[in-house]
């Protein structure tokens, strides 16, 4: 059994928020909430959002921004969505990547 890194735990929280937003678009789970949940900075959460983008698991605002600001999404996760690969990751129970 491998020990999950804090990075993976943050990614799972982001993934669960995106999954929840698919079924309840009015729900709001933002970067601040995920940061508080794990006792990390909002920048650390933003880094994991950017990582998920680079892995093609989520799409949304970052894909349309220039490279200079690509790592700084807005506070809300509501504008992001799963890609097909991201949905498969979610349905598999958020395994380590």
C-alpha positions, -999 to +999 in steps of 0.1 A: +000+000+000+015+033-010+012+064+011-007+092-007+011+125-011-005+157-001-005+166-037-026+136-046-050+143-018-054+179-031-060+165-066-087+141-053-104+170-035-104+190-067-117+159-086-145+154-061-154+191-064-156+188-102-176+156-099-200+173-075-203+203-099-214+180-127-245+169-107-251+202-089-239+232-109-251+256-082-228+241-056-196+260-050-163+245-039-134+268-044-097+268-041-099+284-007-121+256+006-097+229-007-067+247+008-084+249+042-094+212+040-058+202+037-040+229+056-021+241+026-018+274+007-041+284-021-010+285-044-005+248-037-040+241-048-036+262-079-004+242-087-024+210-086-052+225-108-025+234-133-010+198-129-044+183-137-046+206-168-012+194-180-023+158-176-054+166-197-078+156-169-095+189-166-104+216-191-116+251-188-103+286-182-066+277-181-068+262-216-077+296-230-052+317-211-017+327-222+012+307-210+022+337-187-009+333-166-018+297-172-008+287-137-031+312-120-068+301-123-095+320-106-106+311-071-137+291-082-134+256-095-169+259-110-156+269-145-134+238-148-147+205-161-135+170-166-121+159-199-129+124-210-097+111-193-106+131-162-140+114-161-123+080-164-100+090-135-129+100-114-149+068-121-118+047-113-118+062-078-090+088-083-060+065-084-025+077-081-013+091-115 
